[in-house]
Amino acid sequence: MLTNHNNVVMIREHLGDLYLKQKQYDQGRDVFSSVLMTLERTVGPTNFKYQAVLKKLNSIPKPTSARTRSEESIIDEIDAVEAVTANATDRGTSPDKNSAYAAMIDLKIDIGVAHMHMKRFDEADEYLASALEALQSLFGDDNMQVATVQEYLGDLAMKQNNLQEAQNSYQRAALTIEDILGKENPRYTELLSKRKRIARKQKTKIEPKSHAVVATISIDFAHDFMAGIDQAIDR
């Protein structure tokens, strides 16, 4: 888990509160939605903090138009953090776990998941893959955040019906979670269920072809059998 995610969440939440006081509801909704995505990954939806932010989000009046600025707001935020990181790199400062670089990774995951929910799969893959690469460079493969992004990539592949790709992503995530938390952890159990659902879908895809082959063999056998009878009668 990123060490500075609590500070990032706190700052975002205060920003959302400020938007609400100014009755800038679209911006407040965007910020709280982003906070919830982060909290869902880091502490889970049953956590008191998640529930408190959810209550604030639900208290916001519904938008008058169908379009919100969720994607634009997150993109603006990630662009700002990337600019800070680029400046640090230009000055010869290496990004580490406590820098703006870590916050940028967190935001890339948020925007990747947002794109996935909006069915913008190419964009989702771009952000999630970038976040995964950055996390692996910081922590290696044996890390819960790495496993979380791998699971998101599995979800993304499933939405595109790329079953084998999804299976591979879920397997990598499951191995990491097994090493860190053990097989009894709910996260591992959920991944196991996802992998079983894929296996059933893959079996369903194969079976109709198998039946077709069996049917063809049966018809050929019937033809040969009838031909043999005809020959016997002729004799």
N, C-alpha and C positions, 0 to 999 in steps of 0.2 A: 504494500500500500504506500502511496506517495506520502511523504512525511509532512508536506505542507497543505494537504487537502482541506484540513479543518479551517485554516486561515482563508483559503480560497472560497470555501463555502460560506463562511461568516461574512466576508466582504460582499459576495454576491447577494446574500440575504439582506444585508443592510441597504444595498442598492435597490433591491426590490421594494423594501419598505419605503424608501425615499420616493420611488415612482408612484406608489400608492398614495402617499400623502399629497403628491402633486396631481393626483387623478390621471396619471399617465398609465392607463390600465393595460394597454397592449405591451408596453415595455416591461411593466411589472410582471405580467403573465409570462413573458419570455424568460425573464430572469429566474422566476421561481420554478419554471419548468426545467431550466438548465440545472438548477440546484437539486431538484428532485432526481434527475438522472444520475448526478454524481452520488447523492446519498443512497440511491438504490443499489449502486455498485459497491459502495464502501461499508455501509452499515445495515442495509436491507430495509424493506418497506415497513417493517413492524417497529423500527426504532422510533423513539419519541421525537427525535429531531425531524425525521422524515414526516411524521404525522403532523407536526407543528407547521412545517412549510406547506404541506398539502392543504391544511386548513386555510392558510393565507391565500393559496392559489384558488381554492374553491370560493373564497369570499369576494373575488374580483367579479364585477359585472360582466356578463357575456358580451363578446365583441359584436358590434353592429354590422360588421361585414364578415364574409367567410374567410377573408385573407388576413393573416396575422404577420407580424414581423419576426417570428421566432427564428427562422433561418438567418435572416439578415442580421439580427442582433448577435447571434452566436458567431457568425462570420466576422462581424466587426470586432468582437471581443478577441477572437483567436488571432485576427490580423494584428491587433494591438500587442498581444503577447509575443507573437512572432517577431514583431519589430524590435521589441525590447531584447529578445534573444539574439537577433541579428546584430544589434549594437554591441551586446556583450561579446559576441564572437569577434567582431571587428576590433575590439579593444584587447583581444587575446585572452579573454576570460572564458574558461571552460565551464559549460553548463553542468550542474550537478543536481543531486536530489533535492536541494533546498532552494533552487533558483527558479526564475521565471520559466525555464525550460520544462520543469516538472508541471507547472500550471498549464503550459501549452499542450503537453501530452494529454492532460485531463480534458481540456477543451476539444482536442481533436477526437477523442472518444465520443464526447457529447454530440458533436456535429455529425460524426459518422453514424451514430445511432439515429439521430434526427433524420438524416438522409434515407436511412433504411426504412424508417416508418413512413416516409413520404414516397417510397418505392423508387428512389433515385439511386439505383444499385451501384452504378459505376462510381458516383461520388462517394457513396458510403464505403465502398471497397478502398478507394483512394485514401480516405481519412483514417479508417481503421487499420489498414496495412501500414501506413506511416506511423501511427501510434504504436503499433506492435513492434515495429523495427526500433523505434526510439526506446521503448520500455526494455526490450531485450539488450540494447546497448548499455543501459543503465544497470539492470538487475540480472541479466542472463535469462534462461528459460524457467528456472525454478522460482517462480514468483506468482502471487495470486493475481496481480493486475495483468500480467501476461496471460494467465489462464482465462481471465475474464474477457479480454479482447479476442482470444482464440475462440471462445464460445460465441461471442458476437459474430465473428466471421463465419462460424458454423451456421448461426441463425440466418445470416445473409445468404449463404449458399442454399439453405433450405428454401428460402423465399423465391429463389430462382430455379428451384428444382434440380440443383446440382448435388445429387445425393452423395456421391462418393467424396466430393470435396467437403461437404458438410460432415460426413463421417470422419474424415481425416482431422478436421479442425476440432471436433468434439473429442476425438481420441487423445489428441495432444493436450487439450485442456484437462481431460479426465486424469491423465497420467500425472500432471502437475499437482492437481488437487489431491489425488491419492497420496502422493509423496508428502504433501504439506499437512493435510487435514485427516487423511485416512478414508477408508471405504465407507465408513458409517456416517460421514458428513452428508447433510442434505444436498449440498452442491454436487457432490459426486453421484449421489443417487439420481438426481435430476438429469445429469449428463448421461448416465446409463440408460435412463428412460428414453431420452432423445435418440440415442444410438440404436435402441431396440426398435423404435418407430421407423427409423431409416431402413433397418434390416427388413422389416415387414413390407415397406414400400418397394424395396429392391426385389423381394421375392414375388410380390404381386406383378411387377413389371415382367419378370421372367416367365411366370407360369403360363400366361396365354400362349407364348411361343412354344412352350413345351407341349401344351395340349394340341397345338396345331401340328406339331411333328408326330405326336402319337396318332392323331386322326389320319394323317397322311399314310403312316405305316399301316394302320388298320385297313384303310381303303385298298392299299396295294396288296395286302395279304388277302383281302376278300376277292380281288380280281384274280390273283394267282390260284386261289382255292377253286373259284368257279371255272377257271380255265382247265384245271386238273380234272374236274368233274366232266366237263365237256369232252375232254380227250378220252376219258374212261368210257363214256357213252358211245363215242364214235367207234371204239374198239369192239 
